[in-house]
């Protein structure tokens, strides 16, 4: 078998040994021996990939097309001519002439390039696979349209980089390359989930595209054996049925069953819509509303007290964003006043969290420029009064803690469920303090409305009642039991719950250890141990007697509950981790100090406090379904989103 492996079959197979190869897509093993027919049949029947010789011949013919190469200069290959002008010099013998002319001939002579040097080398399959993988990232990472491979500028760019590489057409990418890469990624993600995911947190949400097509996304999050938080998108698929609780529950159940995760979900996070809540209740999954969405509802409800003022601010912002004359004058005014990098006003978007805060904050920042520019415009909207500018500045101070909390809890690369109780308590405490400050009465009304809404909203009051959130906070080495010190009952209940969970883990570990010890076979009659016993009679003499006896003395003798209490107490006695440190890294380094508690931490700390991962999937879906890709089918959208999210 040719070691260079030029056949296109090897783009999808990896050699295991001399007679077996593994499919890169579905991971199955096949025998190929002296021919590739078996491998070609698998690609054709299972993955609909055609590796016929005709396709290889086309690529080979395309590879041989190159620009003309000039022939070497004839003067460089001619023999040197003897000099005839030195008649007065003494004659030189033939042997001396040869010795004197040889260095010059060697220096001037060049080895003639053979015809093989002008023939381009064929690209090996391994090289082509690497380039194909990099090419596919244009579509899975950067969301470029498939037809970019047919753009003349891009084709010329690739040809200059590597003339031997032949770009596949957009139909091959859409119908062959992307589906094959998607199927391969699905297999890899299922292997990862089956191997590493002991317990998972699920997030789900729905979205409607600009083409009025409805999609549903489901993500899971878990902690692997190295105490790193991993995220997997199970799917973002089309959902055209009515968004009832029953229909949503059937789709979620189908997805969880496909990935064998029904019994591993410890928490499901979604928005606060009733239909998705009903769906999770039908599936009997422990659920929680998105904390960031809850904060947004609290803020939007309180800002209704100043709707008239906010409407006037929106009108001014809209005028500057729609009028090129007004926008240019605002830009010029900032430059004339020494602002090297002028800024633009930000428009409020109702569906985006904290967008009202960003609009007010930028509006207040450009107060002088806005006032000055409005005086220069002919048909300008009415300016704000001095008191109203003061109210906006104080509103920024009031809304700033909510913006910070939303930004912190919306992280996807680190655990956030342990932050929910801490942030909720912090926001209530901040509002209590702001209600006693010397703010404008209208701003104080907003503060009081924020405070009352948080204390009266059921989704807010139930945060500290959630066992999952309390466990996550308790097992976070940055907080431990500190957030529960204000209530003795909550503190004791949380600690007892942790001890109970830990006791169950210890009992299971003890039972598994006992079963492993029972499976150890006794020594056979011919073993050295038995022969030693026969030599010394029935008296058991072994070199391991002392160490076994000492090891038995140090084995834990307490009950599972007492051992759980001791381990939890040792955990509480250790100093609190600094707030800016990574708690998962702490558990990774201290897992041996807490042999059972780290197991509970691994199962609990995977929980998130928001459904932000699904929101970000839909943001990326909006980038795919743009004007350049208006005819992209939904199954391709599903593949591209899956590959983008899970390719890392």
C-alpha positions as CSV (number, residue, x, y, z in Angstrom):
1,X,0.0,0.0,0.0
2,X,1.3,3.4,-1.0
3,X,2.5,5.3,2.1
4,X,1.6,8.6,0.5
5,X,-2.0,7.6,0.3
6,X,-3.2,9.8,-2.6
7,X,-6.7,8.3,-2.8
8,X,-9.5,10.6,-1.6
9,X,-10.7,7.8,0.5
10,X,-8.1,8.6,3.1
11,X,-9.6,12.0,3.6
12,X,-12.2,10.2,5.7
13,X,-10.2,7.3,7.2
14,X,-7.3,6.9,9.6
15,X,-5.0,3.8,9.4
16,X,-5.0,1.7,12.5
17,X,-2.6,-1.1,11.3
18,X,-1.7,-2.7,8.0
19,X,-5.2,-4.1,7.3
20,X,-7.6,-2.0,9.4
21,X,-8.7,1.7,9.1
22,X,-11.2,3.8,11.2
23,X,-13.8,6.1,9.8
24,X,-13.2,9.7,11.0
25,X,-16.9,10.4,10.9
26,X,-18.6,7.5,12.7
27,X,-15.5,6.0,14.3
28,X,-16.2,2.5,13.0
29,X,-13.4,0.1,12.0
30,X,-13.1,-1.6,8.6
31,X,-10.7,-3.9,6.8
32,X,-9.1,-2.7,3.6
33,X,-6.2,-5.1,3.0
34,X,-5.0,-4.6,-0.6
35,X,-7.9,-2.7,-2.0
36,X,-10.1,0.2,-0.9
37,X,-13.4,-1.1,-2.1
38,X,-14.7,-1.8,1.4
39,X,-13.9,1.7,2.6
40,X,-15.5,3.3,-0.5
41,X,-18.7,1.3,0.0
42,X,-18.9,2.5,3.6
43,X,-18.5,6.1,2.6
44,X,-21.0,5.8,-0.3
45,X,-23.7,3.9,1.6
46,X,-23.4,5.3,5.1
47,X,-22.3,8.9,4.5
48,X,-23.3,9.5,0.9
49,X,-19.7,10.4,-0.1
50,X,-18.6,9.4,-3.6
51,X,-14.9,8.6,-3.9
52,X,-14.9,7.4,-7.5
53,X,-11.7,7.5,-9.6
54,X,-13.3,10.1,-11.9
55,X,-13.3,12.6,-9.1
56,X,-9.6,11.9,-8.4
57,X,-8.8,12.3,-12.1
58,X,-10.4,15.7,-12.2
59,X,-8.4,16.9,-9.2
60,X,-5.2,15.4,-10.8
61,X,-5.8,17.2,-14.1
62,X,-6.4,20.5,-12.2
63,X,-3.3,20.1,-10.2
64,X,-1.1,19.8,-13.3
65,X,-2.2,23.2,-14.6
66,X,0.6,25.7,-13.9
67,X,2.1,28.8,-15.5
68,X,5.0,28.4,-18.0
69,X,8.4,28.3,-16.5
70,X,11.4,29.9,-18.3
71,X,14.2,27.6,-19.4
72,X,17.6,28.2,-17.8
73,X,19.9,30.7,-19.5
74,X,21.9,29.0,-22.2
75,X,25.0,31.1,-21.2
76,X,25.1,29.4,-17.9
77,X,25.5,25.9,-19.4
78,X,27.9,26.6,-22.2
79,X,31.5,25.4,-21.9
80,X,34.0,28.1,-21.1
81,X,36.0,29.3,-24.2
82,X,39.7,29.3,-24.1
83,X,41.4,32.7,-24.1
84,X,43.3,33.7,-27.4
85,X,44.7,37.1,-26.5
86,X,47.7,36.0,-24.4
87,X,50.2,35.2,-27.2
88,X,53.2,36.6,-25.3
89,X,52.7,34.3,-22.4
90,X,54.6,31.1,-22.1
91,X,52.9,28.0,-23.3
92,X,51.3,25.9,-20.6
93,X,51.2,22.1,-20.5
94,X,48.0,20.3,-21.0
95,X,48.0,18.9,-17.4
96,X,48.7,22.3,-15.9
97,X,45.9,23.7,-18.1
98,X,43.5,21.2,-16.7
99,X,44.4,21.9,-13.1
100,X,44.1,25.7,-13.6
101,X,40.8,25.6,-15.4
102,X,39.0,23.0,-13.1
103,X,38.1,25.4,-10.2
104,X,36.7,27.9,-12.7
105,X,34.6,25.2,-14.4
106,X,33.3,24.0,-11.1
107,X,32.4,27.5,-10.0
108,X,30.6,28.3,-13.2
109,X,29.0,25.0,-13.9
110,X,25.4,24.5,-12.5
111,X,23.6,21.3,-12.2
112,X,20.9,21.1,-14.8
113,X,17.4,20.8,-13.4
114,X,15.7,17.5,-14.4
115,X,12.2,17.4,-15.9
116,X,10.9,16.1,-12.6
117,X,11.8,19.4,-10.9
118,X,9.3,21.2,-13.2
119,X,6.4,18.8,-12.5
120,X,4.4,19.8,-9.4
121,X,4.2,17.2,-6.6
122,X,0.8,15.8,-5.9
123,X,-0.7,16.8,-2.6
124,X,-1.0,14.0,-0.1
125,X,-4.3,13.3,1.6
126,X,-3.0,14.3,5.0
127,X,-2.0,17.7,3.7
128,X,-5.4,18.1,2.0
129,X,-7.3,17.1,5.1
130,X,-5.5,19.8,7.1
131,X,-6.3,22.5,4.5
132,X,-9.9,21.2,4.2
133,X,-10.3,21.5,8.0
134,X,-9.0,25.1,8.0
135,X,-11.3,25.9,5.1
136,X,-14.4,24.6,6.9
137,X,-13.7,26.9,9.8
138,X,-14.6,29.8,7.5
139,X,-18.2,28.5,7.6
140,X,-18.4,27.0,11.1
141,X,-16.5,29.7,12.9
142,X,-16.8,32.9,10.9
143,X,-20.2,32.0,9.3
144,X,-19.1,32.9,5.8
145,X,-21.5,31.9,3.0
146,X,-20.7,28.7,1.1
147,X,-20.4,30.6,-2.1
148,X,-17.3,32.4,-0.9
149,X,-15.2,29.6,-2.5
150,X,-16.5,30.7,-5.9
151,X,-15.5,34.3,-5.4
152,X,-12.7,35.2,-7.8
153,X,-10.7,37.2,-5.3
154,X,-10.8,34.3,-2.8
155,X,-9.8,31.7,-5.5
156,X,-6.9,33.8,-6.5
157,X,-5.8,34.2,-2.9
158,X,-5.8,30.4,-2.3
159,X,-4.0,29.7,-5.6
160,X,-1.2,32.0,-4.5
161,X,-0.9,30.3,-1.1
162,X,-0.9,26.8,-2.5
163,X,-1.3,26.2,-6.3
164,X,-1.7,22.4,-5.7
165,X,-4.8,22.8,-3.6
166,X,-8.1,22.7,-5.5
167,X,-11.0,24.5,-3.8
168,X,-14.2,22.4,-3.5
169,X,-17.3,24.0,-4.9
170,X,-20.1,25.3,-2.7
171,X,-22.3,22.2,-3.4
172,X,-19.6,19.8,-2.2
173,X,-19.1,21.9,1.0
174,X,-22.9,22.1,1.7
175,X,-23.8,18.5,0.8
176,X,-20.6,16.5,1.7
177,X,-18.1,18.3,3.9
178,X,-20.4,20.0,6.4
179,X,-22.6,17.0,7.0
180,X,-19.6,14.7,7.4
181,X,-18.0,17.2,9.9
182,X,-21.3,17.5,11.7
183,X,-21.7,13.7,12.1
184,X,-18.1,13.4,13.3
185,X,-18.6,16.2,15.9
186,X,-21.9,14.5,17.1
187,X,-20.0,11.3,17.7
188,X,-17.2,13.0,19.6
189,X,-19.6,15.0,21.8
190,X,-21.7,11.9,22.7
191,X,-18.5,10.1,23.7
192,X,-17.5,13.1,25.8
193,X,-20.8,13.4,27.5
194,X,-21.0,9.7,28.2
195,X,-17.5,9.6,29.6
196,X,-17.4,12.9,31.6
197,X,-20.9,14.1,32.4
198,X,-21.9,12.6,35.7
199,X,-24.5,15.3,36.3
200,X,-25.5,18.2,34.0
201,X,-27.3,21.6,34.1
202,X,-29.6,22.1,31.1
203,X,-30.6,25.5,29.6
204,X,-33.3,25.9,27.0
205,X,-35.0,28.7,25.1
206,X,-37.0,29.5,21.9
207,X,-36.4,32.1,19.2
208,X,-38.0,33.4,16.0
209,X,-35.7,34.4,13.1
210,X,-36.2,37.3,10.7
211,X,-37.7,34.8,8.3
212,X,-40.4,34.1,10.9
213,X,-39.1,30.6,11.5
214,X,-39.1,29.3,15.1
215,X,-36.1,27.5,16.7
216,X,-35.5,25.8,20.0
217,X,-32.0,25.4,21.6
218,X,-30.9,23.0,24.4
219,X,-27.5,23.2,26.0
220,X,-25.9,21.2,28.9
221,X,-23.1,22.1,31.2
222,X,-21.0,19.8,33.4
223,X,-17.7,19.5,35.2
224,X,-15.3,17.0,33.8
225,X,-12.7,14.9,35.7
226,X,-10.2,17.7,35.7
227,X,-12.7,20.1,37.4
228,X,-13.2,22.2,34.2
229,X,-16.7,23.5,33.3
230,X,-17.7,22.1,29.9
231,X,-20.6,23.1,27.7
232,X,-22.3,21.2,24.9
233,X,-25.0,22.3,22.5
234,X,-27.3,19.3,22.1
235,X,-29.1,21.0,19.2
236,X,-30.7,24.1,17.8
237,X,-33.6,22.8,15.7
238,X,-36.6,24.1,13.9
239,X,-39.8,24.1,16.1
240,X,-42.9,25.0,14.1
241,X,-45.5,23.5,16.5
242,X,-47.5,25.6,18.9
243,X,-45.3,26.6,21.9
244,X,-47.4,24.8,24.4
245,X,-46.0,23.1,27.5
246,X,-46.8,19.6,26.1
247,X,-45.2,20.2,22.7
248,X,-42.1,21.8,24.3
249,X,-41.8,18.9,26.8
250,X,-41.9,16.3,24.0
251,X,-39.1,18.0,22.1
252,X,-36.9,18.3,25.2
253,X,-37.6,14.7,26.2
254,X,-36.7,13.5,22.7
255,X,-33.4,15.4,22.9
256,X,-32.5,14.2,26.3
257,X,-33.3,10.6,25.4
258,X,-31.1,10.8,22.3
259,X,-28.2,11.9,24.4
260,X,-29.1,9.5,27.3
261,X,-29.3,12.4,29.8
262,X,-32.7,12.1,31.4
263,X,-31.4,10.9,34.7
264,X,-28.4,13.2,34.8
265,X,-30.1,16.6,34.8
266,X,-29.9,18.2,38.2
267,X,-31.2,21.6,37.2
268,X,-33.0,23.1,34.2
269,X,-32.7,26.9,33.6
270,X,-35.1,28.8,31.3
271,X,-36.8,32.1,31.0
272,X,-39.8,32.9,33.2
273,X,-42.5,32.1,30.5
274,X,-45.3,29.8,31.7
275,X,-45.2,27.4,28.8
276,X,-41.5,26.4,29.3
277,X,-42.2,26.2,33.1
278,X,-45.0,23.8,32.4
279,X,-42.9,21.8,30.0
280,X,-40.2,21.3,32.6
281,X,-42.8,20.4,35.2
282,X,-44.3,17.7,32.9
283,X,-40.8,16.2,32.6
284,X,-40.4,16.4,36.4
285,X,-37.1,18.3,36.1
286,X,-36.0,20.6,38.9
287,X,-36.1,24.0,37.2
288,X,-35.3,27.7,37.9
289,X,-36.1,30.9,36.0
290,X,-33.2,32.8,34.5
291,X,-31.9,35.2,37.2
292,X,-30.8,37.7,34.6
293,X,-34.2,37.7,33.1
294,X,-35.7,38.2,36.5
295,X,-33.5,41.2,37.2
296,X,-34.5,42.7,33.9
297,X,-38.2,42.3,34.7
298,X,-37.6,44.0,38.1
299,X,-35.8,47.0,36.5
300,X,-38.3,47.4,33.6
301,X,-41.2,47.4,36.1
302,X,-39.6,50.1,38.2
303,X,-38.6,52.4,35.2
304,X,-42.3,52.7,34.2
305,X,-42.4,55.5,36.8
306,X,-40.3,57.7,34.5
307,X,-41.7,56.6,31.1
308,X,-42.3,60.3,30.0
309,X,-38.7,61.3,30.7
310,X,-37.3,58.2,29.0
311,X,-39.5,58.7,26.0
312,X,-38.0,62.2,25.6
313,X,-34.5,60.8,25.9
314,X,-35.3,58.2,23.2
315,X,-36.7,60.9,20.9
316,X,-33.5,62.9,21.1
317,X,-31.3,59.8,20.6
318,X,-33.5,58.7,17.6
319,X,-33.1,62.2,16.1
320,X,-29.3,62.1,16.2
321,X,-29.2,58.5,14.9
322,X,-31.5,59.2,11.9
323,X,-30.4,62.6,10.9
324,X,-27.0,62.7,9.3
325,X,-26.8,66.5,9.8
326,X,-27.4,66.3,13.5
327,X,-25.0,63.3,13.9
328,X,-22.2,65.2,12.0
329,X,-22.7,68.3,14.1
330,X,-22.6,66.2,17.3
331,X,-19.4,64.6,16.1
332,X,-17.8,68.0,15.1
333,X,-18.8,69.5,18.5
334,X,-17.0,66.8,20.4
335,X,-13.8,67.2,18.3
336,X,-13.9,71.0,18.7
337,X,-14.1,70.6,22.5
338,X,-11.0,68.4,22.7
339,X,-12.5,64.9,22.5
340,X,-10.1,62.9,20.4
341,X,-12.4,59.9,20.0
342,X,-16.0,61.1,19.6
343,X,-18.8,58.8,20.7
344,X,-22.3,58.1,19.4
345,X,-25.5,57.9,21.3
346,X,-26.9,54.4,22.1
347,X,-30.5,53.4,21.3
348,X,-32.6,51.5,23.8
349,X,-33.7,48.0,22.7
350,X,-36.6,46.6,24.7
351,X,-35.5,43.0,24.3
352,X,-31.9,43.6,25.5
353,X,-31.0,43.6,29.1
354,X,-29.5,46.8,30.5
355,X,-29.9,48.6,27.2
356,X,-31.9,51.4,29.0
357,X,-29.0,51.8,31.4
358,X,-26.5,52.0,28.5
359,X,-28.6,54.6,26.7
360,X,-28.9,56.8,29.8
361,X,-25.3,56.4,30.7
362,X,-24.0,57.5,27.3
363,X,-26.6,60.3,27.2
364,X,-25.4,61.7,30.5
365,X,-21.8,61.3,29.4
366,X,-22.4,63.5,26.3
367,X,-24.5,66.1,28.1
368,X,-22.5,69.1,27.1
369,X,-22.2,68.0,23.5
370,X,-25.9,67.3,23.3
371,X,-26.9,70.6,24.8
372,X,-24.5,72.5,22.5
373,X,-25.5,70.6,19.4
374,X,-29.3,70.9,19.9
375,X,-28.8,74.7,20.0
376,X,-27.3,74.6,16.6
377,X,-30.0,72.6,14.9
378,X,-33.0,74.1,13.1
379,X,-35.6,71.4,13.8
380,X,-34.2,69.9,17.0
381,X,-36.3,68.1,19.6
382,X,-36.9,69.8,22.9
383,X,-34.0,69.7,25.3
384,X,-34.2,68.5,28.8
385,X,-34.5,70.7,31.8
386,X,-31.7,71.0,34.4
387,X,-33.6,68.9,37.0
388,X,-34.2,66.2,34.4
389,X,-30.5,65.9,33.7
390,X,-29.8,65.5,37.4
391,X,-32.5,62.7,37.6
392,X,-30.8,60.9,34.7
393,X,-27.4,61.0,36.5
394,X,-28.9,59.6,39.7
395,X,-30.7,56.9,37.8
396,X,-27.4,55.8,36.4
397,X,-26.1,55.3,39.9
398,X,-29.2,53.4,40.9
399,X,-29.1,51.1,37.8
400,X,-25.4,50.5,37.9
401,X,-25.5,47.6,40.5
402,X,-28.1,45.8,38.4
403,X,-26.0,46.1,35.3
404,X,-22.9,44.7,37.2
405,X,-24.9,41.8,38.6
406,X,-26.3,41.0,35.1
407,X,-22.8,41.0,33.6
408,X,-21.4,38.8,36.3
409,X,-24.1,36.2,36.4
410,X,-24.2,36.0,32.5
411,X,-20.8,34.3,32.3
412,X,-20.6,31.0,30.4
413,X,-17.0,29.9,31.1
414,X,-17.5,29.8,34.8
415,X,-20.1,28.5,37.3
416,X,-22.8,31.1,38.1
417,X,-25.4,29.4,40.2
418,X,-23.4,29.9,43.4
419,X,-23.6,33.7,42.7
420,X,-27.4,34.0,42.5
421,X,-28.1,34.1,46.3
422,X,-25.1,36.3,46.9
423,X,-26.1,38.8,44.2
424,X,-29.8,38.8,45.2
425,X,-28.8,39.7,48.8
426,X,-26.4,42.3,47.6
427,X,-29.0,44.1,45.4
428,X,-31.5,44.2,48.2
429,X,-28.8,45.6,50.6
430,X,-27.8,48.2,48.0
431,X,-31.4,49.4,47.5
432,X,-31.8,49.7,51.3
433,X,-28.8,51.9,51.4
434,X,-29.8,54.0,48.4
435,X,-33.3,54.6,49.8
436,X,-31.6,56.6,52.6
437,X,-29.4,58.7,50.4
438,X,-30.1,62.3,49.4
439,X,-31.5,61.6,45.9
440,X,-34.2,63.4,44.0
441,X,-37.7,62.3,45.2
442,X,-38.5,60.9,41.8
443,X,-35.3,58.8,41.9
444,X,-36.1,57.6,45.4
445,X,-39.5,56.4,44.1
446,X,-37.6,54.3,41.6
447,X,-35.4,52.9,44.4
448,X,-38.4,52.0,46.6
449,X,-40.2,50.4,43.6
450,X,-37.1,48.3,42.9
451,X,-36.9,47.2,46.5
452,X,-40.6,46.4,46.8
453,X,-40.6,44.4,43.6
454,X,-37.7,42.3,44.6
455,X,-39.2,41.5,48.1
456,X,-42.6,40.8,46.7
457,X,-41.7,38.9,43.5
458,X,-42.1,35.1,44.0
459,X,-39.2,34.2,41.8
460,X,-37.0,36.5,43.9
461,X,-38.2,35.3,47.3
462,X,-37.8,31.6,46.3
463,X,-34.1,31.9,45.5
464,X,-32.9,31.2,49.1
465,X,-35.5,28.3,49.3
466,X,-33.8,26.5,46.4
467,X,-31.7,23.6,47.7
468,X,-29.7,23.5,44.5
469,X,-28.7,27.1,44.9
470,X,-27.9,26.8,48.6
471,X,-25.7,23.8,47.9
472,X,-23.9,25.6,45.1
473,X,-23.3,28.6,47.3
474,X,-22.2,26.4,50.3
475,X,-19.7,24.4,48.1
476,X,-18.2,27.6,46.6
477,X,-15.0,28.1,48.6
478,X,-15.4,31.9,48.1
479,X,-18.6,32.0,50.1
480,X,-19.3,28.7,52.0
481,X,-21.8,29.4,54.8
482,X,-21.3,33.2,54.9
483,X,-24.5,34.1,52.9
484,X,-26.6,32.2,55.4
485,X,-25.3,33.7,58.6
486,X,-28.3,36.1,58.8
487,X,-30.7,33.2,59.4
488,X,-29.8,30.3,61.7
489,X,-32.6,28.1,60.4
490,X,-31.4,28.4,56.7
491,X,-27.8,27.9,57.8
492,X,-28.6,24.7,59.7
493,X,-30.9,23.4,57.0
494,X,-28.2,23.9,54.4
495,X,-25.5,22.3,56.4
496,X,-27.7,19.3,57.3
497,X,-28.6,18.9,53.6
498,X,-24.9,18.9,52.6
499,X,-24.1,16.3,55.3
500,X,-27.0,14.1,54.2
501,X,-25.9,14.2,50.6
502,X,-22.3,13.5,51.6
503,X,-23.4,10.6,53.8
504,X,-25.1,8.9,50.8
505,X,-21.9,9.3,48.7
506,X,-19.8,7.8,51.5
507,X,-22.1,4.8,51.8
508,X,-22.1,4.2,48.1
509,X,-18.3,4.4,48.0
510,X,-18.0,2.0,50.9
511,X,-20.3,-0.5,49.3
512,X,-18.3,-0.4,46.0
513,X,-15.1,-0.9,47.9
514,X,-16.5,-3.9,49.7
515,X,-17.7,-5.4,46.4
516,X,-14.2,-4.9,44.9
517,X,-12.6,-6.6,47.8
518,X,-15.0,-9.6,47.6
519,X,-14.1,-10.0,43.9
520,X,-10.4,-10.6,44.7
521,X,-9.8,-14.3,44.2
522,X,-8.2,-16.4,47.0
523,X,-4.6,-17.7,46.4
524,X,-4.4,-20.9,44.4
525,X,-2.9,-24.1,45.7
526,X,0.3,-23.6,43.7
527,X,0.9,-20.0,44.7
528,X,3.9,-19.0,46.7
529,X,1.7,-17.8,49.6
530,X,0.2,-21.3,50.0
531,X,3.6,-23.0,49.7
532,X,4.9,-20.7,52.4
533,X,2.0,-21.7,54.7
534,X,2.6,-25.3,54.0
535,X,6.3,-24.9,54.8
536,X,5.6,-23.2,58.2
537,X,2.6,-25.3,59.0
538,X,-0.7,-23.5,59.6
539,X,1.0,-20.5,61.1
540,X,0.5,-17.4,58.7
541,X,3.7,-15.7,58.2
542,X,4.0,-12.9,55.5
543,X,6.1,-9.9,54.8
544,X,2.9,-7.9,54.6
545,X,1.6,-8.7,58.1
546,X,3.0,-5.5,59.8
547,X,1.8,-3.1,57.1
548,X,-1.6,-4.7,56.8
549,X,-2.1,-4.6,60.6
550,X,-1.1,-0.9,60.8
551,X,-3.3,0.0,57.8
552,X,-6.3,-1.7,59.5
553,X,-5.7,0.4,62.6
554,X,-5.9,3.7,60.7
555,X,-8.9,2.8,58.6
556,X,-12.0,5.1,59.3
557,X,-14.0,3.5,62.1
558,X,-16.8,6.0,62.4
559,X,-20.2,5.9,60.7
560,X,-20.8,7.4,57.3
561,X,-22.7,10.3,59.0
562,X,-19.9,11.1,61.4
563,X,-17.3,11.0,58.6
564,X,-19.5,13.4,56.6
565,X,-19.7,15.8,59.5
566,X,-16.0,15.8,60.0
567,X,-15.2,16.4,56.4
568,X,-17.8,19.3,56.2
569,X,-16.3,20.8,59.3
570,X,-12.8,20.6,58.0
571,X,-14.0,22.4,54.8
572,X,-15.6,25.2,56.8
573,X,-12.4,25.7,58.9
574,X,-10.3,26.4,55.9
575,X,-9.8,30.1,55.0
576,X,-12.2,31.7,52.5
577,X,-11.0,31.9,48.9
578,X,-10.5,35.3,47.5
579,X,-13.5,36.4,45.4
580,X,-11.5,36.9,42.2
581,X,-10.1,33.4,42.3
582,X,-11.4,30.3,40.4
583,X,-13.3,28.0,42.8
584,X,-13.1,25.1,40.4
585,X,-9.3,25.4,40.4
586,X,-9.4,25.3,44.2
587,X,-11.4,22.1,44.1
588,X,-9.0,20.6,41.6
589,X,-6.0,21.3,43.9
590,X,-7.8,20.2,47.1
591,X,-9.8,17.2,45.9
592,X,-7.5,14.8,47.8
593,X,-8.1,16.7,51.0
594,X,-11.8,16.1,50.7
595,X,-12.2,12.7,49.1
596,X,-16.0,12.7,49.3
597,X,-17.0,16.3,49.4
598,X,-15.2,17.0,46.1
599,X,-17.6,14.4,44.5
600,X,-20.6,16.3,45.7
601,X,-19.0,19.6,44.5
602,X,-18.5,18.2,41.1
603,X,-22.1,17.2,40.8
604,X,-23.5,20.5,42.1
605,X,-21.3,23.3,40.8
606,X,-22.1,22.6,37.2
607,X,-25.3,24.6,37.6
608,X,-25.8,28.0,35.9
609,X,-27.9,30.9,37.1
610,X,-29.1,32.1,33.7
611,X,-30.2,30.8,30.3
612,X,-27.6,33.0,28.6
613,X,-25.9,30.2,26.6
614,X,-29.1,29.7,24.6
615,X,-29.4,33.4,24.1
616,X,-26.0,33.5,22.6
617,X,-26.7,30.6,20.3
618,X,-29.7,32.6,18.9
619,X,-27.4,35.7,18.5
620,X,-25.1,33.6,16.3
621,X,-28.1,32.2,14.5
622,X,-29.0,35.7,13.6
623,X,-25.6,36.1,12.0
624,X,-26.1,33.0,9.8
625,X,-29.6,33.9,8.6
626,X,-28.6,37.2,6.9
627,X,-29.3,38.7,3.5
628,X,-26.4,36.7,1.9
629,X,-27.8,33.4,3.1
630,X,-31.6,33.9,2.7
631,X,-32.0,30.5,1.1
632,X,-30.1,28.5,3.7
633,X,-32.1,25.5,4.9
634,X,-32.8,24.9,8.5
635,X,-30.9,21.6,8.7
636,X,-27.8,23.5,7.6
637,X,-28.4,26.1,10.2
638,X,-28.6,23.4,12.8
639,X,-25.3,21.9,11.6
640,X,-23.5,25.2,11.5
641,X,-24.6,26.2,15.0
642,X,-23.7,22.8,16.4
643,X,-20.3,22.9,14.9
644,X,-19.6,26.5,16.0
645,X,-20.6,25.8,19.6
646,X,-19.0,22.4,20.0
647,X,-15.9,22.5,17.8
648,X,-13.7,23.6,20.6
